[in-house]
Amino acid sequence: MAVVTYGLLGMLNWAYKWYKPRGRLGVREVAEQFSTLALAGLAVASPKPRTSRKRRR
């Protein structure tokens, strides 16, 4: 879960670097895409834990 948190914070914290108010996307469009990306990523089922298998000789 830490990776997800860092990813979301990174995505949000760096928007000021690339966002242009007069650019192709408006504030609402960027916010919608950010929220869609965040919610879609959180909605994915957790992977099944790996089980350790003993090697056969």
C-alpha distance matrix in Angstrom:
0.0 3.8 5.4 5.2 6.3 8.8 9.9 10.8 12.4 14.2 15.5 16.8 18.2 20.2 21.8 24.8 25.7 26.3 26.9 30.7 32.1 34.9 32.9 32.4 29.6 29.9 27.4 26.9 26.4 23.7 22.0 22.3 20.9 17.9 17.2 17.9 15.5 12.6 13.6 14.3 11.0 9.4 12.4 12.2 12.4 10.1 12.3 14.6 14.4 17.2 20.2 22.3 25.7 28.8 31.0 34.4 37.3
3.8 0.0 3.8 5.4 5.0 6.1 8.4 9.9 10.5 12.0 14.1 15.4 16.0 18.1 20.2 22.9 23.6 24.6 25.6 29.4 31.0 33.9 32.0 31.9 29.3 29.6 27.1 27.1 26.6 23.6 22.1 23.0 21.5 18.1 18.1 19.3 16.6 13.8 15.6 16.6 13.1 12.1 15.5 15.4 15.9 13.6 15.3 17.7 16.9 19.2 22.3 23.9 27.3 30.1 32.2 35.7 38.4
5.4 3.8 0.0 3.8 5.4 5.2 6.0 8.6 9.9 10.3 12.1 14.2 15.0 16.4 18.5 21.4 21.7 22.4 23.6 27.4 29.3 32.0 29.8 29.5 27.1 27.9 25.7 25.8 24.9 21.8 20.8 21.6 19.5 16.4 16.9 17.7 14.6 12.4 14.6 15.0 11.3 11.4 14.8 14.1 15.2 13.1 14.3 17.2 16.8 18.7 22.1 23.7 26.9 29.7 31.4 35.0 37.5
5.2 5.4 3.8 0.0 3.8 5.5 5.0 6.2 8.6 9.8 10.5 12.3 14.0 15.6 17.0 20.2 20.9 21.3 21.9 25.7 27.2 30.0 27.8 27.3 24.6 25.2 22.9 22.7 21.9 19.0 17.7 18.2 16.4 13.3 13.4 14.1 11.3 8.7 10.9 11.6 8.2 8.0 11.6 11.6 13.3 12.1 14.1 17.2 17.6 20.0 23.5 25.5 28.7 31.8 33.5 37.0 39.8
6.3 5.0 5.4 3.8 0.0 3.8 5.4 5.3 6.1 8.5 9.9 10.8 11.9 14.3 15.9 18.6 19.8 20.7 21.2 24.9 26.3 29.3 27.5 27.5 24.7 24.8 22.1 22.2 21.9 18.8 17.2 18.3 17.1 13.5 13.6 15.3 12.9 9.8 12.2 13.9 10.9 10.2 14.0 14.7 16.3 15.1 17.4 20.3 20.4 22.9 26.1 28.1 31.4 34.4 36.3 39.8 42.5
8.8 6.1 5.2 5.5 3.8 0.0 3.8 5.5 5.1 5.9 8.5 9.9 10.1 12.0 14.3 16.9 17.4 18.6 19.7 23.5 25.3 28.3 26.4 26.7 24.2 24.6 22.2 22.8 22.3 18.9 17.9 19.5 17.8 14.2 15.2 16.9 14.1 11.7 14.7 16.0 12.9 13.0 16.8 17.0 18.8 17.4 19.0 22.1 21.9 23.9 27.2 28.8 32.0 34.8 36.4 40.0 42.5
9.9 8.4 6.0 5.0 5.4 3.8 0.0 3.8 5.5 5.1 6.1 8.7 9.9 10.9 12.6 15.7 16.1 16.6 17.7 21.5 23.4 26.1 23.9 23.8 21.4 22.2 20.1 20.6 19.6 16.2 15.6 16.9 14.7 11.4 12.9 14.1 10.9 9.2 12.6 13.3 10.4 11.5 15.0 15.1 17.4 16.6 18.1 21.5 21.8 23.8 27.3 29.1 32.0 35.0 36.4 39.9 42.4
10.8 9.9 8.6 6.2 5.3 5.5 3.8 0.0 3.8 5.4 5.1 6.2 8.5 10.2 11.1 14.3 15.5 15.9 16.2 19.9 21.3 24.2 22.3 22.2 19.4 19.7 17.2 17.5 17.0 13.8 12.5 13.9 12.4 8.8 9.8 11.7 9.2 6.9 10.4 12.0 9.9 10.5 14.0 15.1 17.7 17.4 19.6 23.0 23.7 26.0 29.5 31.6 34.6 37.7 39.3 42.8 45.4
12.4 10.5 9.9 8.6 6.1 5.1 5.5 3.8 0.0 3.8 5.4 5.2 5.8 8.5 10.2 12.6 13.9 15.2 15.7 19.4 20.8 24.0 22.5 23.1 20.4 20.3 17.6 18.5 18.5 15.0 13.7 16.0 14.8 11.1 12.3 14.9 12.7 10.4 13.7 15.7 13.6 13.9 17.5 18.6 21.0 20.4 22.6 25.8 26.1 28.4 31.7 33.5 36.7 39.6 41.2 44.8 47.3
14.2 12.0 10.3 9.8 8.5 5.9 5.1 5.4 3.8 0.0 3.8 5.4 5.1 6.1 8.6 11.2 11.6 12.8 14.0 17.8 19.9 22.8 21.0 21.6 19.4 19.9 17.7 19.1 18.5 14.8 14.6 16.8 15.0 11.6 13.8 15.8 13.1 11.8 15.5 16.8 14.5 15.6 19.2 19.7 22.3 21.6 23.2 26.6 26.8 28.7 32.2 33.7 36.7 39.5 40.8 44.4 46.7
15.5 14.1 12.1 10.5 9.9 8.5 6.1 5.1 5.4 3.8 0.0 3.8 5.8 5.8 6.6 10.0 10.7 10.9 11.6 15.4 17.3 20.0 18.0 18.3 16.0 16.6 14.6 15.8 14.9 11.2 11.3 13.3 11.3 8.1 10.9 12.7 10.2 9.6 13.4 14.5 12.9 14.6 17.7 18.5 21.5 21.5 23.2 26.8 27.5 29.5 33.1 34.9 37.8 40.8 42.0 45.5 47.9
16.8 15.4 14.2 12.3 10.8 9.9 8.7 6.2 5.2 5.4 3.8 0.0 3.8 5.6 5.5 8.3 10.3 11.0 10.8 14.4 15.6 18.8 17.5 18.2 15.5 15.3 12.6 14.0 14.0 10.4 9.7 12.5 11.6 8.2 10.4 13.2 11.6 10.5 13.9 15.9 14.8 15.8 18.9 20.4 23.4 23.4 25.6 29.1 29.9 32.1 35.7 37.6 40.6 43.6 45.0 48.5 51.1
18.2 16.0 15.0 14.0 11.9 10.1 9.9 8.5 5.8 5.1 5.8 3.8 0.0 3.8 5.8 7.1 8.7 10.7 11.2 14.7 16.3 19.6 18.5 19.9 17.6 17.4 14.8 16.8 17.0 13.4 13.0 16.1 15.1 11.9 14.2 17.0 15.2 14.0 17.5 19.4 17.9 18.7 22.1 23.4 26.1 25.8 27.8 31.1 31.5 33.6 37.0 38.7 41.7 44.6 45.9 49.5 51.8
20.2 18.1 16.4 15.6 14.3 12.0 10.9 10.2 8.5 6.1 5.8 5.6 3.8 0.0 3.8 5.4 5.5 7.3 8.8 12.4 14.7 17.6 16.1 17.6 15.9 16.3 14.5 16.9 16.5 12.7 13.5 16.5 14.9 12.2 15.3 17.5 15.5 15.2 18.8 20.2 18.7 20.3 23.5 24.3 27.3 27.1 28.7 32.2 32.7 34.4 38.0 39.5 42.4 45.1 46.2 49.7 52.0
21.8 20.2 18.5 17.0 15.9 14.3 12.6 11.1 10.2 8.6 6.6 5.5 5.8 3.8 0.0 3.8 5.3 5.6 5.6 9.3 11.3 14.3 12.8 14.2 12.3 12.5 10.7 13.3 13.0 9.3 10.5 13.6 12.3 10.2 13.4 15.7 14.3 14.5 17.9 19.3 18.6 20.2 23.1 24.3 27.6 27.8 29.7 33.3 34.1 36.1 39.7 41.5 44.3 47.2 48.3 51.7 54.1
24.8 22.9 21.4 20.2 18.6 16.9 15.7 14.3 12.6 11.2 10.0 8.3 7.1 5.4 3.8 0.0 3.8 5.7 5.5 8.2 10.1 13.2 12.7 15.0 13.5 13.2 11.5 14.7 15.0 11.7 12.8 16.2 15.5 13.6 16.6 19.1 18.0 18.0 21.3 22.9 22.2 23.7 26.6 28.0 31.2 31.3 33.2 36.8 37.5 39.4 43.0 44.7 47.5 50.4 51.5 55.0 57.2
25.7 23.6 21.7 20.9 19.8 17.4 16.1 15.5 13.9 11.6 10.7 10.3 8.7 5.5 5.3 3.8 0.0 3.8 6.1 8.6 11.5 14.0 12.8 15.1 14.5 15.1 14.1 17.3 16.9 13.6 15.3 18.4 17.0 15.3 18.7 20.7 19.1 19.5 23.0 24.2 23.2 25.1 28.0 28.9 32.1 32.1 33.6 37.1 37.7 39.3 42.9 44.3 47.0 49.8 50.6 54.1 56.1
26.3 24.6 22.4 21.3 20.7 18.6 16.6 15.9 15.2 12.8 10.9 11.0 10.7 7.3 5.6 5.7 3.8 0.0 3.8 6.4 9.9 11.7 9.8 11.7 11.3 12.6 12.4 15.5 14.4 11.4 13.9 16.5 14.8 13.9 17.5 19.0 17.5 18.7 22.1 22.8 22.2 24.5 27.1 27.8 31.2 31.6 33.0 36.7 37.6 39.1 42.8 44.4 46.9 49.8 50.5 53.9 56.0
26.9 25.6 23.6 21.9 21.2 19.7 17.7 16.2 15.7 14.0 11.6 10.8 11.2 8.8 5.6 5.5 6.1 3.8 0.0 3.8 6.5 8.9 7.4 9.5 8.5 9.1 8.8 12.1 11.5 8.8 11.3 14.1 13.1 12.6 15.9 17.6 16.9 18.0 21.1 22.1 22.1 24.2 26.5 27.7 31.3 32.0 33.7 37.5 38.6 40.4 44.1 46.0 48.6 51.6 52.4 55.8 58.1
30.7 29.4 27.4 25.7 24.9 23.5 21.5 19.9 19.4 17.8 15.4 14.4 14.7 12.4 9.3 8.2 8.6 6.4 3.8 0.0 3.8 5.4 4.8 8.1 8.2 8.5 9.3 12.8 12.4 10.7 13.4 16.0 15.4 15.5 18.7 20.2 19.9 21.3 24.1 25.1 25.4 27.5 29.7 31.0 34.6 35.5 37.3 41.0 42.3 44.1 47.8 49.6 52.2 55.2 56.0 59.3 61.6
32.1 31.0 29.3 27.2 26.3 25.3 23.4 21.3 20.8 19.9 17.3 15.6 16.3 14.7 11.3 10.1 11.5 9.9 6.5 3.8 0.0 3.8 5.5 8.6 8.0 6.7 7.4 11.0 11.5 10.7 12.9 15.4 15.8 16.1 18.7 20.5 20.8 22.1 24.5 25.8 26.6 28.3 30.3 32.0 35.6 36.8 38.8 42.5 44.0 46.0 49.7 51.7 54.4 57.5 58.4 61.7 64.2
34.9 33.9 32.0 30.0 29.3 28.3 26.1 24.2 24.0 22.8 20.0 18.8 19.6 17.6 14.3 13.2 14.0 11.7 8.9 5.4 3.8 0.0 3.8 6.9 7.9 7.6 9.8 12.8 12.7 12.6 15.3 17.3 17.4 18.4 21.0 22.3 22.8 24.5 26.7 27.7 28.6 30.7 32.4 34.0 37.7 39.0 40.9 44.6 46.2 48.1 51.8 53.9 56.3 59.5 60.2 63.4 65.8
32.9 32.0 29.8 27.8 27.5 26.4 23.9 22.3 22.5 21.0 18.0 17.5 18.5 16.1 12.8 12.7 12.8 9.8 7.4 4.8 5.5 3.8 0.0 3.8 5.6 7.1 9.7 12.4 11.2 10.8 14.2 15.7 15.1 16.4 19.4 20.2 20.3 22.4 24.7 25.3 26.1 28.5 30.1 31.4 35.1 36.4 38.1 41.9 43.5 45.3 49.0 51.0 53.3 56.4 57.1 60.2 62.6
32.4 31.9 29.5 27.3 27.5 26.7 23.8 22.2 23.1 21.6 18.3 18.2 19.9 17.6 14.2 15.0 15.1 11.7 9.5 8.1 8.6 6.9 3.8 0.0 3.8 6.8 10.1 11.7 9.6 10.0 13.6 14.2 13.4 15.4 18.2 18.4 18.7 21.2 23.3 23.4 24.6 27.2 28.4 29.5 33.3 34.9 36.5 40.3 42.1 43.9 47.6 49.7 51.9 55.1 55.7 58.8 61.2
29.6 29.3 27.1 24.6 24.7 24.2 21.4 19.4 20.4 19.4 16.0 15.5 17.6 15.9 12.3 13.5 14.5 11.3 8.5 8.2 8.0 7.9 5.6 3.8 0.0 3.8 6.7 8.1 5.9 6.4 9.8 10.5 10.1 12.1 14.7 15.1 15.8 18.1 20.0 20.4 21.8 24.1 25.3 26.8 30.6 32.2 34.1 37.8 39.7 41.7 45.4 47.7 50.0 53.3 54.1 57.2 59.8
29.9 29.6 27.9 25.2 24.8 24.6 22.2 19.7 20.3 19.9 16.6 15.3 17.4 16.3 12.5 13.2 15.1 12.6 9.1 8.5 6.7 7.6 7.1 6.8 3.8 0.0 3.8 5.5 5.3 6.3 8.6 9.9 10.8 12.4 14.3 15.5 16.7 18.4 20.0 21.2 22.7 24.5 25.7 27.7 31.4 33.1 35.3 39.0 40.9 43.1 46.8 49.2 51.6 55.0 56.0 59.2 61.8
27.4 27.1 25.7 22.9 22.1 22.2 20.1 17.2 17.6 17.7 14.6 12.6 14.8 14.5 10.7 11.5 14.1 12.4 8.8 9.3 7.4 9.8 9.7 10.1 6.7 3.8 0.0 3.8 5.5 5.3 6.1 8.6 10.0 10.5 12.2 14.1 15.4 16.4 18.1 19.8 21.1 22.5 24.0 26.2 29.8 31.3 33.8 37.4 39.1 41.6 45.2 47.6 50.3 53.6 54.8 58.1 60.8
26.9 27.1 25.8 22.7 22.2 22.8 20.6 17.5 18.5 19.1 15.8 14.0 16.8 16.9 13.3 14.7 17.3 15.5 12.1 12.8 11.0 12.8 12.4 11.7 8.1 5.5 3.8 0.0 3.8 5.5 5.0 6.0 8.6 9.8 10.4 12.0 14.1 15.2 16.2 17.9 19.8 20.9 22.0 24.4 28.0 29.9 32.5 36.0 38.0 40.6 44.2 46.8 49.4 52.9 54.2 57.4 60.2
26.4 26.6 24.9 21.9 21.9 22.3 19.6 17.0 18.5 18.5 14.9 14.0 17.0 16.5 13.0 15.0 16.9 14.4 11.5 12.4 11.5 12.7 11.2 9.6 5.9 5.3 5.5 3.8 0.0 3.8 5.4 5.1 6.2 8.6 9.9 10.5 12.2 14.2 15.3 16.3 18.2 20.0 20.9 22.9 26.6 28.5 30.8 34.5 36.6 39.0 42.6 45.2 47.6 51.0 52.2 55.2 58.0
23.7 23.6 21.8 19.0 18.8 18.9 16.2 13.8 15.0 14.8 11.2 10.4 13.4 12.7 9.3 11.7 13.6 11.4 8.8 10.7 10.7 12.6 10.8 10.0 6.4 6.3 5.3 5.5 3.8 0.0 3.8 5.4 5.2 6.1 8.5 9.8 10.5 12.1 14.1 15.3 16.5 18.3 19.8 21.6 25.3 26.8 29.1 32.7 34.6 36.8 40.5 42.9 45.4 48.8 49.9 53.1 55.8
22.0 22.1 20.8 17.7 17.2 17.9 15.6 12.5 13.7 14.6 11.3 9.7 13.0 13.5 10.5 12.8 15.3 13.9 11.3 13.4 12.9 15.3 14.2 13.6 9.8 8.6 6.1 5.0 5.4 3.8 0.0 3.8 5.5 5.1 6.1 8.5 9.9 10.5 12.0 14.0 15.3 16.4 18.0 20.3 23.9 25.4 28.0 31.6 33.4 36.0 39.5 42.1 44.8 48.2 49.6 52.8 55.6
22.3 23.0 21.6 18.2 18.3 19.5 16.9 13.9 16.0 16.8 13.3 12.5 16.1 16.5 13.6 16.2 18.4 16.5 14.1 16.0 15.4 17.3 15.7 14.2 10.5 9.9 8.6 6.0 5.1 5.4 3.8 0.0 3.8 5.5 5.2 6.0 8.5 9.9 10.5 11.9 14.1 15.3 16.2 18.5 22.1 24.1 26.7 30.3 32.4 35.0 38.6 41.3 43.8 47.3 48.7 51.8 54.7
20.9 21.5 19.5 16.4 17.1 17.8 14.7 12.4 14.8 15.0 11.3 11.6 15.1 14.9 12.3 15.5 17.0 14.8 13.1 15.4 15.8 17.4 15.1 13.4 10.1 10.8 10.0 8.6 6.2 5.2 5.5 3.8 0.0 3.8 5.5 5.1 6.1 8.5 9.9 10.4 12.1 14.2 15.2 16.9 20.6 22.5 24.7 28.3 30.4 32.8 36.4 39.0 41.4 44.8 46.0 49.1 51.9
17.9 18.1 16.4 13.3 13.5 14.2 11.4 8.8 11.1 11.6 8.1 8.2 11.9 12.2 10.2 13.6 15.3 13.9 12.6 15.5 16.1 18.4 16.4 15.4 12.1 12.4 10.5 9.8 8.6 6.1 5.1 5.5 3.8 0.0 3.8 5.5 5.2 6.1 8.6 9.9 10.6 12.3 14.2 16.0 19.6 20.9 23.3 26.9 28.7 31.1 34.7 37.2 39.8 43.2 44.6 47.8 50.6
17.2 18.1 16.9 13.4 13.6 15.2 12.9 9.8 12.3 13.8 10.9 10.4 14.2 15.3 13.4 16.6 18.7 17.5 15.9 18.7 18.7 21.0 19.4 18.2 14.7 14.3 12.2 10.4 9.9 8.5 6.1 5.2 5.5 3.8 0.0 3.8 5.4 5.1 6.0 8.3 9.8 10.5 11.9 14.5 17.9 19.6 22.4 25.8 27.8 30.5 34.0 36.7 39.5 42.9 44.5 47.7 50.7
17.9 19.3 17.7 14.1 15.3 16.9 14.1 11.7 14.9 15.8 12.7 13.2 17.0 17.5 15.7 19.1 20.7 19.0 17.6 20.2 20.5 22.3 20.2 18.4 15.1 15.5 14.1 12.0 10.5 9.8 8.5 6.0 5.1 5.5 3.8 0.0 3.8 5.5 5.3 5.9 8.4 9.9 10.4 12.5 16.2 18.3 20.8 24.3 26.7 29.3 32.8 35.6 38.1 41.6 43.1 46.0 49.1
15.5 16.6 14.6 11.3 12.9 14.1 10.9 9.2 12.7 13.1 10.2 11.6 15.2 15.5 14.3 18.0 19.1 17.5 16.9 19.9 20.8 22.8 20.3 18.7 15.8 16.7 15.4 14.1 12.2 10.5 9.9 8.5 6.1 5.2 5.4 3.8 0.0 3.8 5.6 5.3 6.1 8.6 10.0 11.2 14.9 16.5 18.7 22.3 24.4 26.7 30.4 33.0 35.4 38.9 40.2 43.3 46.2
12.6 13.8 12.4 8.7 9.8 11.7 9.2 6.9 10.4 11.8 9.6 10.5 14.0 15.2 14.5 18.0 19.5 18.7 18.0 21.3 22.1 24.5 22.4 21.2 18.1 18.4 16.4 15.2 14.2 12.1 10.5 9.9 8.5 6.1 5.1 5.5 3.8 0.0 3.8 5.6 5.2 6.3 8.7 10.5 13.8 15.0 17.6 21.2 22.9 25.6 29.1 31.8 34.5 38.0 39.6 42.8 45.7
13.6 15.6 14.6 10.9 12.2 14.7 12.6 10.4 13.7 15.5 13.4 13.9 17.5 18.8 17.9 21.3 23.0 22.1 21.1 24.1 24.5 26.7 24.7 23.3 20.0 20.0 18.1 16.2 15.3 14.1 12.0 10.5 9.9 8.6 6.0 5.3 5.6 3.8 0.0 3.8 5.4 5.1 6.0 8.9 12.1 14.0 17.0 20.3 22.5 25.4 28.8 31.7 34.4 38.0 39.7 42.8 45.9
14.3 16.6 15.0 11.6 13.9 16.0 13.3 12.0 15.7 16.8 14.5 15.9 19.4 20.2 19.3 22.9 24.2 22.8 22.1 25.1 25.8 27.7 25.3 23.4 20.4 21.2 19.8 17.9 16.3 15.3 14.0 11.9 10.4 9.9 8.3 5.9 5.3 5.6 3.8 0.0 3.8 5.5 5.1 6.6 10.3 12.6 15.1 18.5 21.1 23.7 27.1 30.1 32.5 36.1 37.6 40.5 43.7
11.0 13.1 11.3 8.2 10.9 12.9 10.4 9.9 13.6 14.5 12.9 14.8 17.9 18.7 18.6 22.2 23.2 22.2 22.1 25.4 26.6 28.6 26.1 24.6 21.8 22.7 21.1 19.8 18.2 16.5 15.3 14.1 12.1 10.6 9.8 8.4 6.1 5.2 5.4 3.8 0.0 3.8 5.5 5.7 9.2 10.4 12.7 16.4 18.4 21.0 24.5 27.3 29.8 33.3 34.9 38.0 41.0
9.4 12.1 11.4 8.0 10.2 13.0 11.5 10.5 13.9 15.6 14.6 15.8 18.7 20.3 20.2 23.7 25.1 24.5 24.2 27.5 28.3 30.7 28.5 27.2 24.1 24.5 22.5 20.9 20.0 18.3 16.4 15.3 14.2 12.3 10.5 9.9 8.6 6.3 5.1 5.5 3.8 0.0 3.8 5.6 8.1 9.2 12.4 15.6 17.5 20.6 23.9 26.8 29.6 33.1 35.0 38.1 41.3
12.4 15.5 14.8 11.6 14.0 16.8 15.0 14.0 17.5 19.2 17.7 18.9 22.1 23.5 23.1 26.6 28.0 27.1 26.5 29.7 30.3 32.4 30.1 28.4 25.3 25.7 24.0 22.0 20.9 19.8 18.0 16.2 15.2 14.2 11.9 10.4 10.0 8.7 6.0 5.1 5.5 3.8 0.0 3.8 6.4 8.9 12.1 15.0 17.6 20.7 23.8 27.1 29.6 33.2 35.2 38.0 41.3
12.2 15.4 14.1 11.6 14.7 17.0 15.1 15.1 18.6 19.7 18.5 20.4 23.4 24.3 24.3 28.0 28.9 27.8 27.7 31.0 32.0 34.0 31.4 29.5 26.8 27.7 26.2 24.4 22.9 21.6 20.3 18.5 16.9 16.0 14.5 12.5 11.2 10.5 8.9 6.6 5.7 5.6 3.8 0.0 3.8 6.4 8.8 12.0 14.8 17.6 20.8 24.0 26.3 30.0 31.8 34.6 37.8
12.4 15.9 15.2 13.3 16.3 18.8 17.4 17.7 21.0 22.3 21.5 23.4 26.1 27.3 27.6 31.2 32.1 31.2 31.3 34.6 35.6 37.7 35.1 33.3 30.6 31.4 29.8 28.0 26.6 25.3 23.9 22.1 20.6 19.6 17.9 16.2 14.9 13.8 12.1 10.3 9.2 8.1 6.4 3.8 0.0 3.8 6.4 8.9 11.9 14.9 17.8 21.2 23.5 27.2 29.2 31.9 35.3
10.1 13.6 13.1 12.1 15.1 17.4 16.6 17.4 20.4 21.6 21.5 23.4 25.8 27.1 27.8 31.3 32.1 31.6 32.0 35.5 36.8 39.0 36.4 34.9 32.2 33.1 31.3 29.9 28.5 26.8 25.4 24.1 22.5 20.9 19.6 18.3 16.5 15.0 14.0 12.6 10.4 9.2 8.9 6.4 3.8 0.0 3.8 6.4 8.7 11.9 15.0 18.2 20.8 24.4 26.5 29.4 32.8
12.3 15.3 14.3 14.1 17.4 19.0 18.1 19.6 22.6 23.2 23.2 25.6 27.8 28.7 29.7 33.2 33.6 33.0 33.7 37.3 38.8 40.9 38.1 36.5 34.1 35.3 33.8 32.5 30.8 29.1 28.0 26.7 24.7 23.3 22.4 20.8 18.7 17.6 17.0 15.1 12.7 12.4 12.1 8.8 6.4 3.8 0.0 3.8 6.3 8.8 12.0 15.2 17.5 21.2 23.1 26.0 29.3
14.6 17.7 17.2 17.2 20.3 22.1 21.5 23.0 25.8 26.6 26.8 29.1 31.1 32.2 33.3 36.8 37.1 36.7 37.5 41.0 42.5 44.6 41.9 40.3 37.8 39.0 37.4 36.0 34.5 32.7 31.6 30.3 28.3 26.9 25.8 24.3 22.3 21.2 20.3 18.5 16.4 15.6 15.0 12.0 8.9 6.4 3.8 0.0 3.8 6.4 9.0 12.5 14.7 18.4 20.6 23.3 26.8
14.4 16.9 16.8 17.6 20.4 21.9 21.8 23.7 26.1 26.8 27.5 29.9 31.5 32.7 34.1 37.5 37.7 37.6 38.6 42.3 44.0 46.2 43.5 42.1 39.7 40.9 39.1 38.0 36.6 34.6 33.4 32.4 30.4 28.7 27.8 26.7 24.4 22.9 22.5 21.1 18.4 17.5 17.6 14.8 11.9 8.7 6.3 3.8 0.0 3.8 6.4 9.6 12.5 16.0 18.4 21.4 24.8
17.2 19.2 18.7 20.0 22.9 23.9 23.8 26.0 28.4 28.7 29.5 32.1 33.6 34.4 36.1 39.4 39.3 39.1 40.4 44.1 46.0 48.1 45.3 43.9 41.7 43.1 41.6 40.6 39.0 36.8 36.0 35.0 32.8 31.1 30.5 29.3 26.7 25.6 25.4 23.7 21.0 20.6 20.7 17.6 14.9 11.9 8.8 6.4 3.8 0.0 3.7 6.4 9.1 12.6 14.8 17.9 21.2
20.2 22.3 22.1 23.5 26.1 27.2 27.3 29.5 31.7 32.2 33.1 35.7 37.0 38.0 39.7 43.0 42.9 42.8 44.1 47.8 49.7 51.8 49.0 47.6 45.4 46.8 45.2 44.2 42.6 40.5 39.5 38.6 36.4 34.7 34.0 32.8 30.4 29.1 28.8 27.1 24.5 23.9 23.8 20.8 17.8 15.0 12.0 9.0 6.4 3.7 0.0 3.8 6.3 9.7 12.5 15.3 18.7
22.3 23.9 23.7 25.5 28.1 28.8 29.1 31.6 33.5 33.7 34.9 37.6 38.7 39.5 41.5 44.7 44.3 44.4 46.0 49.6 51.7 53.9 51.0 49.7 47.7 49.2 47.6 46.8 45.2 42.9 42.1 41.3 39.0 37.2 36.7 35.6 33.0 31.8 31.7 30.1 27.3 26.8 27.1 24.0 21.2 18.2 15.2 12.5 9.6 6.4 3.8 0.0 3.8 6.6 9.4 12.6 15.7
25.7 27.3 26.9 28.7 31.4 32.0 32.0 34.6 36.7 36.7 37.8 40.6 41.7 42.4 44.3 47.5 47.0 46.9 48.6 52.2 54.4 56.3 53.3 51.9 50.0 51.6 50.3 49.4 47.6 45.4 44.8 43.8 41.4 39.8 39.5 38.1 35.4 34.5 34.4 32.5 29.8 29.6 29.6 26.3 23.5 20.8 17.5 14.7 12.5 9.1 6.3 3.8 0.0 3.7 6.3 9.1 12.5
28.8 30.1 29.7 31.8 34.4 34.8 35.0 37.7 39.6 39.5 40.8 43.6 44.6 45.1 47.2 50.4 49.8 49.8 51.6 55.2 57.5 59.5 56.4 55.1 53.3 55.0 53.6 52.9 51.0 48.8 48.2 47.3 44.8 43.2 42.9 41.6 38.9 38.0 38.0 36.1 33.3 33.1 33.2 30.0 27.2 24.4 21.2 18.4 16.0 12.6 9.7 6.6 3.7 0.0 3.8 6.4 9.4
31.0 32.2 31.4 33.5 36.3 36.4 36.4 39.3 41.2 40.8 42.0 45.0 45.9 46.2 48.3 51.5 50.6 50.5 52.4 56.0 58.4 60.2 57.1 55.7 54.1 56.0 54.8 54.2 52.2 49.9 49.6 48.7 46.0 44.6 44.5 43.1 40.2 39.6 39.7 37.6 34.9 35.0 35.2 31.8 29.2 26.5 23.1 20.6 18.4 14.8 12.5 9.4 6.3 3.8 0.0 3.7 6.4
34.4 35.7 35.0 37.0 39.8 40.0 39.9 42.8 44.8 44.4 45.5 48.5 49.5 49.7 51.7 55.0 54.1 53.9 55.8 59.3 61.7 63.4 60.2 58.8 57.2 59.2 58.1 57.4 55.2 53.1 52.8 51.8 49.1 47.8 47.7 46.0 43.3 42.8 42.8 40.5 38.0 38.1 38.0 34.6 31.9 29.4 26.0 23.3 21.4 17.9 15.3 12.6 9.1 6.4 3.7 0.0 3.8
37.3 38.4 37.5 39.8 42.5 42.5 42.4 45.4 47.3 46.7 47.9 51.1 51.8 52.0 54.1 57.2 56.1 56.0 58.1 61.6 64.2 65.8 62.6 61.2 59.8 61.8 60.8 60.2 58.0 55.8 55.6 54.7 51.9 50.6 50.7 49.1 46.2 45.7 45.9 43.7 41.0 41.3 41.3 37.8 35.3 32.8 29.3 26.8 24.8 21.2 18.7 15.7 12.5 9.4 6.4 3.8 0.0
